[in-house]
């Protein structure tokens, strides 16, 4: 599980870096920006699905860890923020209101980076211990 989550994190950070590069120098090719945004949405959705279906149940099966529960609950709340951002900022709106989009999107990408760091801090040690425990049982 840990390696899969690491892969999701690497993909999410790469997708945010791609968008950073596109918007850094002013108005980008909006088709490329749209493609990068779709990639980030897909990566984020897949990561959240994996967390909800595999990671949280595995880590909360035998005990209620407050840090894991807080991460899970925070992710659920942030999903509505992300959905609102996506609904508000379709490609025509981005083109029309570029100067407003840039800080709004930067804020979302910053929050995603913070979120990934929180997941790394809380989940990696727990998943590492779980992986080692499962390997010991299998041996």
N, CA, C and O atoms as a GROMACS GRO file, in nm:
protein
  556
    1UNK      N    1   0.081  -0.120   0.000
    1UNK     CA    2   0.000   0.000   0.000
    1UNK      C    3   0.086   0.127   0.000
    1UNK      O    4   0.054   0.226  -0.066
    2UNK      N    5   0.194   0.122   0.075
    2UNK     CA    6   0.279   0.240   0.085
    2UNK      C    7   0.336   0.280  -0.051
    2UNK      O    8   0.334   0.398  -0.086
    3UNK      N    9   0.384   0.184  -0.127
    3UNK     CA   10   0.441   0.218  -0.258
    3UNK      C   11   0.336   0.275  -0.352
    3UNK      O   12   0.364   0.365  -0.431
    4UNK      N   13   0.215   0.222  -0.344
    4UNK     CA   14   0.108   0.274  -0.429
    4UNK      C   15   0.074   0.418  -0.391
    4UNK      O   16   0.054   0.503  -0.478
    5UNK      N   17   0.068   0.446  -0.261
    5UNK     CA   18   0.040   0.582  -0.217
    5UNK      C   19   0.154   0.676  -0.258
    5UNK      O   20   0.129   0.789  -0.301
    6UNK      N   21   0.276   0.629  -0.246
    6UNK     CA   22   0.391   0.711  -0.292
    6UNK      C   23   0.376   0.746  -0.440
    6UNK      O   24   0.404   0.859  -0.481
    7UNK      N   25   0.333   0.650  -0.518
    7UNK     CA   26   0.313   0.673  -0.661
    7UNK      C   27   0.204   0.777  -0.686
    7UNK      O   28   0.220   0.866  -0.770
    8UNK      N   29   0.094   0.766  -0.613
    8UNK     CA   30  -0.012   0.867  -0.626
    8UNK      C   31   0.040   1.006  -0.588
    8UNK      O   32   0.009   1.104  -0.654
    9UNK      N   33   0.117   1.012  -0.482
    9UNK     CA   34   0.172   1.142  -0.440
    9UNK      C   35   0.267   1.199  -0.545
    9UNK      O   36   0.261   1.318  -0.576
   10UNK      N   37   0.353   1.116  -0.600
   10UNK     CA   38   0.445   1.162  -0.704
   10UNK      C   39   0.368   1.214  -0.824
   10UNK      O   40   0.402   1.318  -0.881
   11UNK      N   41   0.264   1.141  -0.864
   11UNK     CA   42   0.182   1.184  -0.978
   11UNK      C   43   0.111   1.316  -0.950
   11UNK      O   44   0.104   1.403  -1.037
   12UNK      N   45   0.057   1.331  -0.829
   12UNK     CA   46  -0.013   1.455  -0.794
   12UNK      C   47   0.082   1.574  -0.793
   12UNK      O   48   0.048   1.682  -0.843
   13UNK      N   49   0.198   1.555  -0.736
   13UNK     CA   50   0.296   1.665  -0.732
   13UNK      C   51   0.348   1.699  -0.871
   13UNK      O   52   0.371   1.816  -0.902
   14UNK      N   53   0.365   1.598  -0.955
   14UNK     CA   54   0.408   1.624  -1.094
   14UNK      C   55   0.299   1.700  -1.169
   14UNK      O   56   0.329   1.791  -1.246
   15UNK      N   57   0.174   1.662  -1.148
   15UNK     CA   58   0.064   1.731  -1.216
   15UNK      C   59   0.054   1.876  -1.171
   15UNK      O   60   0.029   1.965  -1.253
   16UNK      N   61   0.073   1.902  -1.043
   16UNK     CA   62   0.069   2.042  -0.997
   16UNK      C   63   0.188   2.120  -1.053
   16UNK      O   64   0.174   2.237  -1.088
   17UNK      N   65   0.303   2.056  -1.062
   17UNK     CA   66   0.421   2.123  -1.120
   17UNK      C   67   0.398   2.155  -1.268
   17UNK      O   68   0.442   2.260  -1.316
   18UNK      N   69   0.330   2.066  -1.339
   18UNK     CA   70   0.299   2.092  -1.480
   18UNK      C   71   0.212   2.216  -1.494
   18UNK      O   72   0.234   2.299  -1.581
   19UNK      N   73   0.112   2.227  -1.408
   19UNK     CA   74   0.024   2.344  -1.413
   19UNK      C   75   0.101   2.469  -1.374
   19UNK      O   76   0.086   2.574  -1.436
   20UNK      N   77   0.184   2.459  -1.271
   20UNK     CA   78   0.269   2.573  -1.232
   20UNK      C   79   0.349   2.623  -1.352
   20UNK      O   80   0.356   2.744  -1.377
   21UNK      N   81   0.409   2.531  -1.425
   21UNK     CA   82   0.492   2.568  -1.540
   21UNK      C   83   0.409   2.634  -1.649
   21UNK      O   84   0.455   2.728  -1.713
   22UNK      N   85   0.287   2.586  -1.669
   22UNK     CA   86   0.202   2.643  -1.773
   22UNK      C   87   0.158   2.785  -1.739
   22UNK      O   88   0.150   2.870  -1.828
   23UNK      N   89   0.129   2.813  -1.614
   23UNK     CA   90   0.075   2.945  -1.578
   23UNK      C   91   0.183   3.046  -1.540
   23UNK      O   92   0.155   3.165  -1.528
   24UNK      N   93   0.304   2.999  -1.522
   24UNK     CA   94   0.414   3.086  -1.475
   24UNK      C   95   0.437   3.206  -1.567
   24UNK      O   96   0.466   3.315  -1.518
   25UNK      N   97   0.426   3.187  -1.695
   25UNK     CA   98   0.463   3.293  -1.791
   25UNK      C   99   0.343   3.361  -1.854
   25UNK      O  100   0.349   3.403  -1.970
   26UNK      N  101   0.235   3.372  -1.780
   26UNK     CA  102   0.119   3.440  -1.835
   26UNK      C  103   0.020   3.343  -1.895
   26UNK      O  104   0.016   3.225  -1.859
   27UNK      N  105  -0.059   3.393  -1.986
   27UNK     CA  106  -0.167   3.313  -2.044
   27UNK      C  107  -0.108   3.196  -2.124
   27UNK      O  108  -0.033   3.218  -2.219
   28UNK      N  109  -0.141   3.075  -2.085
   28UNK     CA  110  -0.085   2.958  -2.153
   28UNK      C  111  -0.170   2.916  -2.271
   28UNK      O  112  -0.272   2.978  -2.302
   29UNK      N  113  -0.128   2.810  -2.335
   29UNK     CA  114  -0.213   2.740  -2.431
   29UNK      C  115  -0.323   2.675  -2.347
   29UNK      O  116  -0.295   2.587  -2.265
   30UNK      N  117  -0.446   2.718  -2.367
   30UNK     CA  118  -0.554   2.672  -2.280
   30UNK      C  119  -0.589   2.526  -2.302
   30UNK      O  120  -0.641   2.461  -2.211
   31UNK      N  121  -0.562   2.473  -2.418
   31UNK     CA  122  -0.582   2.329  -2.440
   31UNK      C  123  -0.484   2.249  -2.354
   31UNK      O  124  -0.522   2.148  -2.294
   32UNK      N  125  -0.360   2.295  -2.347
   32UNK     CA  126  -0.262   2.228  -2.261
   32UNK      C  127  -0.300   2.241  -2.114
   32UNK      O  128  -0.287   2.145  -2.037
   33UNK      N  129  -0.345   2.358  -2.074
   33UNK     CA  130  -0.387   2.379  -1.936
   33UNK      C  131  -0.505   2.289  -1.902
   33UNK      O  132  -0.509   2.228  -1.795
   34UNK      N  133  -0.600   2.280  -1.992
   34UNK     CA  134  -0.716   2.194  -1.970
   34UNK      C  135  -0.674   2.049  -1.954
   34UNK      O  136  -0.724   1.978  -1.866
   35UNK      N  137  -0.582   2.005  -2.036
   35UNK     CA  138  -0.532   1.868  -2.028
   35UNK      C  139  -0.460   1.844  -1.895
   35UNK      O  140  -0.479   1.740  -1.833
   36UNK      N  141  -0.380   1.940  -1.852
   36UNK     CA  142  -0.309   1.927  -1.725
   36UNK      C  143  -0.406   1.925  -1.607
   36UNK      O  144  -0.387   1.850  -1.511
   37UNK      N  145  -0.509   2.007  -1.615
   37UNK     CA  146  -0.610   2.008  -1.509
   37UNK      C  147  -0.684   1.875  -1.503
   37UNK      O  148  -0.711   1.824  -1.394
   38UNK      N  149  -0.718   1.820  -1.619
   38UNK     CA  150  -0.785   1.689  -1.621
   38UNK      C  151  -0.697   1.581  -1.560
   38UNK      O  152  -0.744   1.495  -1.486
   39UNK      N  153  -0.568   1.587  -1.592
   39UNK     CA  154  -0.475   1.490  -1.534
   39UNK      C  155  -0.471   1.503  -1.382
   39UNK      O  156  -0.475   1.402  -1.311
   40UNK      N  157  -0.463   1.625  -1.332
   40UNK     CA  158  -0.460   1.646  -1.188
   40UNK      C  159  -0.589   1.598  -1.122
   40UNK      O  160  -0.586   1.537  -1.016
   41UNK      N  161  -0.703   1.625  -1.185
   41UNK     CA  162  -0.830   1.578  -1.130
   41UNK      C  163  -0.835   1.426  -1.124
   41UNK      O  164  -0.880   1.369  -1.025
   42UNK      N  165  -0.789   1.360  -1.230
   42UNK     CA  166  -0.791   1.214  -1.232
   42UNK      C  167  -0.698   1.156  -1.126
   42UNK      O  168  -0.735   1.062  -1.055
   43UNK      N  169  -0.579   1.211  -1.116
   43UNK     CA  170  -0.483   1.163  -1.015
   43UNK      C  171  -0.541   1.183  -0.875
   43UNK      O  172  -0.532   1.094  -0.791
   44UNK      N  173  -0.598   1.299  -0.850
   44UNK     CA  174  -0.655   1.328  -0.718
   44UNK      C  175  -0.771   1.234  -0.687
   44UNK      O  176  -0.781   1.181  -0.576
   45UNK      N  177  -0.858   1.214  -0.784
   45UNK     CA  178  -0.972   1.124  -0.764
   45UNK      C  179  -0.924   0.982  -0.735
   45UNK      O  180  -0.975   0.918  -0.643
   46UNK      N  181  -0.826   0.934  -0.811
   46UNK     CA  182  -0.775   0.799  -0.790
   46UNK      C  183  -0.707   0.786  -0.653
   46UNK      O  184  -0.722   0.684  -0.586
   47UNK      N  185  -0.633   0.889  -0.613
   47UNK     CA  186  -0.568   0.887  -0.482
   47UNK      C  187  -0.671   0.883  -0.371
   47UNK      O  188  -0.659   0.804  -0.277
   48UNK      N  189  -0.772   0.967  -0.380
   48UNK     CA  190  -0.875   0.971  -0.277
   48UNK      C  191  -0.955   0.841  -0.271
   48UNK      O  192  -0.989   0.794  -0.163
   49UNK      N  193  -0.983   0.782  -0.386
   49UNK     CA  194  -1.053   0.654  -0.390
   49UNK      C  195  -0.969   0.546  -0.322
   49UNK      O  196  -1.021   0.467  -0.244
   50UNK      N  197  -0.840   0.544  -0.351
   50UNK     CA  198  -0.749   0.447  -0.288
   50UNK      C  199  -0.745   0.467  -0.137
   50UNK      O  200  -0.750   0.370  -0.061
   51UNK      N  201  -0.735   0.591  -0.094
   51UNK     CA  202  -0.733   0.618   0.050
   51UNK      C  203  -0.862   0.568   0.117
   51UNK      O  204  -0.857   0.503   0.221
   52UNK      N  205  -0.975   0.599   0.056
   52UNK     CA  206  -1.104   0.561   0.114
   52UNK      C  207  -1.129   0.411   0.110
   52UNK      O  208  -1.184   0.354   0.204
   53UNK      N  209  -1.090   0.347   0.002
   53UNK     CA  210  -1.122   0.204  -0.014
   53UNK      C  211  -1.020   0.111   0.049
   53UNK      O  212  -1.054   0.000   0.089
   54UNK      N  213  -0.894   0.154   0.057
   54UNK     CA  214  -0.789   0.064   0.103
   54UNK      C  215  -0.717   0.114   0.229
   54UNK      O  216  -0.709   0.044   0.329
   55UNK      N  217  -0.664   0.235   0.221
   55UNK     CA  218  -0.575   0.283   0.327
   55UNK      C  219  -0.649   0.306   0.458
   55UNK      O  220  -0.612   0.249   0.561
   56UNK      N  221  -0.752   0.390   0.456
   56UNK     CA  222  -0.820   0.420   0.581
   56UNK      C  223  -0.881   0.295   0.645
   56UNK      O  224  -0.865   0.275   0.766
   57UNK      N  225  -0.950   0.210   0.569
   57UNK     CA  226  -1.002   0.088   0.633
   57UNK      C  227  -0.893   0.000   0.694
   57UNK      O  228  -0.912  -0.055   0.802
   58UNK      N  229  -0.780  -0.012   0.627
   58UNK     CA  230  -0.671  -0.095   0.681
   58UNK      C  231  -0.614  -0.035   0.809
   58UNK      O  232  -0.586  -0.108   0.904
   59UNK      N  233  -0.598   0.096   0.811
   59UNK     CA  234  -0.537   0.160   0.927
   59UNK      C  235  -0.634   0.176   1.044
   59UNK      O  236  -0.592   0.186   1.159
   60UNK      N  237  -0.763   0.179   1.014
   60UNK     CA  238  -0.863   0.199   1.119
   60UNK      C  239  -0.932   0.069   1.160
   60UNK      O  240  -1.024   0.071   1.242
   61UNK      N  241  -0.890  -0.042   1.102
   61UNK     CA  242  -0.954  -0.170   1.130
   61UNK      C  243  -0.946  -0.208   1.277
   61UNK      O  244  -1.046  -0.250   1.337
   62UNK      N  245  -0.830  -0.195   1.335
   62UNK     CA  246  -0.809  -0.242   1.472
   62UNK      C  247  -0.805  -0.130   1.576
   62UNK      O  248  -0.807  -0.158   1.696
   63UNK      N  249  -0.800  -0.005   1.530
   63UNK     CA  250  -0.797   0.105   1.628
   63UNK      C  251  -0.840   0.235   1.561
   63UNK      O  252  -0.825   0.252   1.440
   64UNK      N  253  -0.892   0.323   1.641
   64UNK     CA  254  -0.932   0.456   1.593
   64UNK      C  255  -0.816   0.552   1.616
   64UNK      O  256  -0.799   0.606   1.725
   65UNK      N  257  -0.738   0.574   1.512
   65UNK     CA  258  -0.625   0.665   1.521
   65UNK      C  259  -0.675   0.806   1.490
   65UNK      O  260  -0.721   0.832   1.379
   66UNK      N  261  -0.667   0.898   1.587
   66UNK     CA  262  -0.720   1.034   1.566
   66UNK      C  263  -0.657   1.106   1.446
   66UNK      O  264  -0.727   1.180   1.376
   67UNK      N  265  -0.529   1.087   1.422
   67UNK     CA  266  -0.464   1.155   1.309
   67UNK      C  267  -0.516   1.102   1.176
   67UNK      O  268  -0.536   1.179   1.082
   68UNK      N  269  -0.539   0.972   1.167
   68UNK     CA  270  -0.592   0.912   1.044
   68UNK      C  271  -0.736   0.957   1.023
   68UNK      O  272  -0.776   0.991   0.911
   69UNK      N  273  -0.814   0.956   1.129
   69UNK     CA  274  -0.953   1.000   1.120
   69UNK      C  275  -0.959   1.147   1.077
   69UNK      O  276  -1.042   1.184   0.995
   70UNK      N  277  -0.872   1.230   1.132
   70UNK     CA  278  -0.869   1.372   1.096
   70UNK      C  279  -0.834   1.389   0.948
   70UNK      O  280  -0.895   1.472   0.880
   71UNK      N  281  -0.738   1.312   0.899
   71UNK     CA  282  -0.702   1.320   0.756
   71UNK      C  283  -0.820   1.279   0.669
   71UNK      O  284  -0.852   1.346   0.571
   72UNK      N  285  -0.884   1.168   0.707
   72UNK     CA  286  -0.998   1.118   0.629
   72UNK      C  287  -1.109   1.222   0.626
   72UNK      O  288  -1.163   1.253   0.520
   73UNK      N  289  -1.143   1.276   0.742
   73UNK     CA  290  -1.252   1.374   0.749
   73UNK      C  291  -1.217   1.502   0.675
   73UNK      O  292  -1.303   1.561   0.609
   74UNK      N  293  -1.092   1.546   0.684
   74UNK     CA  294  -1.048   1.666   0.614
   74UNK      C  295  -1.057   1.645   0.462
   74UNK      O  296  -1.098   1.736   0.390
   75UNK      N  297  -1.020   1.528   0.416
   75UNK     CA  298  -1.027   1.500   0.272
   75UNK      C  299  -1.171   1.508   0.223
   75UNK      O  300  -1.198   1.560   0.114
   76UNK      N  301  -1.261   1.456   0.301
   76UNK     CA  302  -1.403   1.460   0.262
   76UNK      C  303  -1.453   1.604   0.253
   76UNK      O  304  -1.530   1.637   0.163
   77UNK      N  305  -1.410   1.689   0.346
   77UNK     CA  306  -1.451   1.830   0.341
   77UNK      C  307  -1.388   1.902   0.222
   77UNK      O  308  -1.453   1.982   0.156
   78UNK      N  309  -1.263   1.873   0.195
   78UNK     CA  310  -1.193   1.941   0.086
   78UNK      C  311  -1.245   1.900  -0.052
   78UNK      O  312  -1.229   1.975  -0.149
   79UNK      N  313  -1.306   1.784  -0.061
   79UNK     CA  314  -1.360   1.741  -0.190
   79UNK      C  315  -1.463   1.840  -0.241
   79UNK      O  316  -1.469   1.868  -0.361
   80UNK      N  317  -1.545   1.895  -0.152
   80UNK     CA  318  -1.645   1.992  -0.196
   80UNK      C  319  -1.578   2.122  -0.240
   80UNK      O  320  -1.626   2.187  -0.334
   81UNK      N  321  -1.469   2.161  -0.174
   81UNK     CA  322  -1.395   2.281  -0.217
   81UNK      C  323  -1.339   2.262  -0.358
   81UNK      O  324  -1.349   2.350  -0.442
   82UNK      N  325  -1.280   2.146  -0.381
   82UNK     CA  326  -1.222   2.117  -0.513
   82UNK      C  327  -1.332   2.111  -0.619
   82UNK      O  328  -1.314   2.163  -0.729
   83UNK      N  329  -1.445   2.048  -0.585
   83UNK     CA  330  -1.555   2.041  -0.681
   83UNK      C  331  -1.607   2.180  -0.716
   83UNK      O  332  -1.639   2.208  -0.831
   84UNK      N  333  -1.615   2.267  -0.616
   84UNK     CA  334  -1.658   2.404  -0.642
   84UNK      C  335  -1.561   2.479  -0.730
   84UNK      O  336  -1.602   2.555  -0.818
   85UNK      N  337  -1.433   2.459  -0.707
   85UNK     CA  338  -1.330   2.523  -0.790
   85UNK      C  339  -1.342   2.476  -0.935
   85UNK      O  340  -1.338   2.556  -1.028
   86UNK      N  341  -1.356   2.346  -0.953
   86UNK     CA  342  -1.366   2.290  -1.088
   86UNK      C  343  -1.492   2.341  -1.158
   86UNK      O  344  -1.488   2.376  -1.276
   87UNK      N  345  -1.604   2.344  -1.084
   87UNK     CA  346  -1.729   2.393  -1.144
   87UNK      C  347  -1.719   2.540  -1.182
   87UNK      O  348  -1.768   2.582  -1.286
   88UNK      N  349  -1.656   2.618  -1.098
   88UNK     CA  350  -1.643   2.762  -1.123
   88UNK      C  351  -1.548   2.791  -1.239
   88UNK      O  352  -1.573   2.880  -1.321
   89UNK      N  353  -1.439   2.715  -1.246
   89UNK     CA  354  -1.333   2.749  -1.339
   89UNK      C  355  -1.325   2.650  -1.455
   89UNK      O  356  -1.231   2.570  -1.465
   90UNK      N  357  -1.425   2.657  -1.543
   90UNK     CA  358  -1.414   2.582  -1.668
   90UNK      C  359  -1.326   2.663  -1.764
   90UNK      O  360  -1.292   2.778  -1.736
   91UNK      N  361  -1.290   2.604  -1.874
   91UNK     CA  362  -1.194   2.669  -1.965
   91UNK      C  363  -1.241   2.806  -2.014
   91UNK      O  364  -1.161   2.900  -2.012
   92UNK      N  365  -1.367   2.822  -2.058
   92UNK     CA  366  -1.408   2.957  -2.100
   92UNK      C  367  -1.398   3.061  -1.988
   92UNK      O  368  -1.360   3.176  -2.012
   93UNK      N  369  -1.431   3.021  -1.864
   93UNK     CA  370  -1.420   3.113  -1.752
   93UNK      C  371  -1.274   3.148  -1.722
   93UNK      O  372  -1.242   3.262  -1.689
   94UNK      N  373  -1.187   3.049  -1.734
   94UNK     CA  374  -1.044   3.075  -1.712
   94UNK      C  375  -0.995   3.176  -1.815
   94UNK      O  376  -0.923   3.270  -1.781
   95UNK      N  377  -1.032   3.156  -1.940
   95UNK     CA  378  -0.987   3.248  -2.046
   95UNK      C  379  -1.040   3.389  -2.022
   95UNK      O  380  -0.967   3.487  -2.040
   96UNK      N  381  -1.167   3.401  -1.981
   96UNK     CA  382  -1.228   3.533  -1.961
   96UNK      C  383  -1.174   3.604  -1.836
   96UNK      O  384  -1.161   3.726  -1.835
   97UNK      N  385  -1.144   3.527  -1.732
   97UNK     CA  386  -1.108   3.586  -1.604
   97UNK      C  387  -0.972   3.534  -1.556
   97UNK      O  388  -0.956   3.492  -1.442
   98UNK      N  389  -0.876   3.538  -1.646
   98UNK     CA  390  -0.744   3.483  -1.618
   98UNK      C  391  -0.684   3.539  -1.490
   98UNK      O  392  -0.630   3.464  -1.408
   99UNK      N  393  -0.692   3.669  -1.471
   99UNK     CA  394  -0.629   3.732  -1.354
   99UNK      C  395  -0.692   3.688  -1.222
   99UNK      O  396  -0.625   3.691  -1.119
  100UNK      N  397  -0.817   3.647  -1.224
  100UNK     CA  398  -0.881   3.593  -1.104
  100UNK      C  399  -0.849   3.445  -1.086
  100UNK      O  400  -0.834   3.396  -0.974
  101UNK      N  401  -0.840   3.374  -1.198
  101UNK     CA  402  -0.814   3.230  -1.192
  101UNK      C  403  -0.676   3.199  -1.132
  101UNK      O  404  -0.663   3.106  -1.052
  102UNK      N  405  -0.576   3.275  -1.171
  102UNK     CA  406  -0.439   3.244  -1.130
  102UNK      C  407  -0.426   3.230  -0.977
  102UNK      O  408  -0.376   3.127  -0.931
  103UNK      N  409  -0.469   3.328  -0.897
  103UNK     CA  410  -0.454   3.310  -0.752
  103UNK      C  411  -0.546   3.201  -0.695
  103UNK      O  412  -0.509   3.132  -0.600
  104UNK      N  413  -0.666   3.187  -0.752
  104UNK     CA  414  -0.757   3.083  -0.704
  104UNK      C  415  -0.698   2.944  -0.726
  104UNK      O  416  -0.703   2.858  -0.638
  105UNK      N  417  -0.642   2.923  -0.844
  105UNK     CA  418  -0.582   2.793  -0.876
  105UNK      C  419  -0.454   2.770  -0.797
  105UNK      O  420  -0.425   2.658  -0.756
  106UNK      N  421  -0.377   2.875  -0.777
  106UNK     CA  422  -0.254   2.862  -0.697
  106UNK      C  423  -0.288   2.820  -0.554
  106UNK      O  424  -0.217   2.739  -0.495
  107UNK      N  425  -0.396   2.873  -0.501
  107UNK     CA  426  -0.440   2.837  -0.366
  107UNK      C  427  -0.477   2.688  -0.360
  107UNK      O  428  -0.441   2.619  -0.264
  108UNK      N  429  -0.548   2.640  -0.459
  108UNK     CA  430  -0.587   2.498  -0.464
  108UNK      C  431  -0.463   2.410  -0.474
  108UNK      O  432  -0.454   2.308  -0.405
  109UNK      N  433  -0.368   2.447  -0.558
  109UNK     CA  434  -0.246   2.366  -0.572
  109UNK      C  435  -0.164   2.369  -0.443
  109UNK      O  436  -0.105   2.267  -0.406
  110UNK      N  437  -0.160   2.482  -0.376
  110UNK     CA  438  -0.090   2.492  -0.248
  110UNK      C  439  -0.156   2.400  -0.145
  110UNK      O  440  -0.087   2.329  -0.072
  111UNK      N  441  -0.288   2.401  -0.141
  111UNK     CA  442  -0.360   2.314  -0.048
  111UNK      C  443  -0.334   2.167  -0.079
  111UNK      O  444  -0.322   2.085   0.012
  112UNK      N  445  -0.326   2.134  -0.207
  112UNK     CA  446  -0.298   1.995  -0.243
  112UNK      C  447  -0.158   1.955  -0.197
  112UNK      O  448  -0.139   1.846  -0.144
  113UNK      N  449  -0.062   2.043  -0.216
  113UNK     CA  450   0.074   2.012  -0.169
  113UNK      C  451   0.078   1.995  -0.017
  113UNK      O  452   0.145   1.906   0.035
  114UNK      N  453   0.005   2.080   0.054
  114UNK     CA  454  -0.003   2.066   0.200
  114UNK      C  455  -0.068   1.933   0.236
  114UNK      O  456  -0.024   1.864   0.329
  115UNK      N  457  -0.171   1.898   0.163
  115UNK     CA  458  -0.243   1.773   0.190
  115UNK      C  459  -0.151   1.653   0.169
  115UNK      O  460  -0.147   1.562   0.252
  116UNK      N  461  -0.078   1.652   0.060
  116UNK     CA  462   0.015   1.542   0.033
  116UNK      C  463   0.118   1.534   0.146
  116UNK      O  464   0.150   1.424   0.192
  117UNK      N  465   0.170   1.648   0.190
  117UNK     CA  466   0.267   1.646   0.299
  117UNK      C  467   0.206   1.590   0.427
  117UNK      O  468   0.272   1.515   0.499
  118UNK      N  469   0.083   1.625   0.455
  118UNK     CA  470   0.015   1.570   0.573
  118UNK      C  471  -0.001   1.419   0.562
  118UNK      O  472   0.019   1.346   0.659
  119UNK      N  473  -0.038   1.373   0.443
  119UNK     CA  474  -0.052   1.228   0.422
  119UNK      C  475   0.082   1.158   0.439
  119UNK      O  476   0.090   1.051   0.499
  120UNK      N  477   0.188   1.219   0.388
  120UNK     CA  478   0.322   1.161   0.403
  120UNK      C  479   0.357   1.150   0.552
  120UNK      O  480   0.402   1.046   0.598
  121UNK      N  481   0.336   1.258   0.624
  121UNK     CA  482   0.373   1.262   0.766
  121UNK      C  483   0.295   1.160   0.848
  121UNK      O  484   0.352   1.090   0.932
  122UNK      N  485   0.165   1.152   0.826
  122UNK     CA  486   0.080   1.065   0.908
  122UNK      C  487   0.077   0.922   0.856
  122UNK      O  488   0.091   0.828   0.934
  123UNK      N  489   0.059   0.905   0.726
  123UNK     CA  490   0.030   0.772   0.674
  123UNK      C  491   0.153   0.688   0.643
  123UNK      O  492   0.150   0.566   0.662
  124UNK      N  493   0.262   0.748   0.596
  124UNK     CA  494   0.377   0.667   0.558
  124UNK      C  495   0.430   0.581   0.673
  124UNK      O  496   0.452   0.461   0.653
  125UNK      N  497   0.451   0.637   0.792
  125UNK     CA  498   0.501   0.549   0.900
  125UNK      C  499   0.402   0.437   0.934
  125UNK      O  500   0.444   0.324   0.960
  126UNK      N  501   0.273   0.468   0.933
  126UNK     CA  502   0.173   0.367   0.966
  126UNK      C  503   0.166   0.260   0.858
  126UNK      O  504   0.155   0.141   0.889
  127UNK      N  505   0.171   0.301   0.732
  127UNK     CA  506   0.167   0.203   0.623
  127UNK      C  507   0.295   0.121   0.618
  127UNK      O  508   0.291   0.002   0.587
  128UNK      N  509   0.407   0.182   0.649
  128UNK     CA  510   0.532   0.107   0.654
  128UNK      C  511   0.523  -0.003   0.760
  128UNK      O  512   0.562  -0.117   0.736
  129UNK      N  513   0.473   0.033   0.878
  129UNK     CA  514   0.458  -0.066   0.985
  129UNK      C  515   0.359  -0.175   0.945
  129UNK      O  516   0.381  -0.293   0.972
  130UNK      N  517   0.249  -0.136   0.880
  130UNK     CA  518   0.150  -0.234   0.836
  130UNK      C  519   0.209  -0.328   0.731
  130UNK      O  520   0.188  -0.449   0.738
  131UNK      N  521   0.283  -0.273   0.636
  131UNK     CA  522   0.347  -0.356   0.532
  131UNK      C  523   0.445  -0.455   0.595
  131UNK      O  524   0.447  -0.572   0.557
  132UNK      N  525   0.525  -0.409   0.691
  132UNK     CA  526   0.621  -0.498   0.757
  132UNK      C  527   0.548  -0.608   0.835
  132UNK      O  528   0.591  -0.723   0.836
  133UNK      N  529   0.439  -0.571   0.900
  133UNK     CA  530   0.360  -0.668   0.975
  133UNK      C  531   0.302  -0.775   0.882
  133UNK      O  532   0.305  -0.894   0.913
  134UNK      N  533   0.248  -0.732   0.768
  134UNK     CA  534   0.192  -0.826   0.672
  134UNK      C  535   0.299  -0.916   0.612
  134UNK      O  536   0.275  -1.035   0.590
  135UNK      N  537   0.417  -0.862   0.586
  135UNK     CA  538   0.528  -0.943   0.534
  135UNK      C  539   0.573  -1.046   0.637
  135UNK      O  540   0.606  -1.159   0.601
  136UNK      N  541   0.576  -1.007   0.763
  136UNK     CA  542   0.617  -1.100   0.868
  136UNK      C  543   0.517  -1.214   0.882
  136UNK      O  544   0.556  -1.329   0.903
  137UNK      N  545   0.388  -1.183   0.870
  137UNK     CA  546   0.285  -1.287   0.877
  137UNK      C  547   0.294  -1.382   0.758
  137UNK      O  548   0.270  -1.502   0.772
  138UNK      N  549   0.329  -1.328   0.642
  138UNK     CA  550   0.337  -1.410   0.521
  138UNK      C  551   0.460  -1.500   0.520
  138UNK      O  552   0.462  -1.602   0.451
  139UNK      N  553   0.562  -1.464   0.596
  139UNK     CA  554   0.688  -1.541   0.596
  139UNK      C  555   0.678  -1.669   0.676
  139UNK      O  556   0.776  -1.744   0.684
   0.00000   0.00000   0.00000
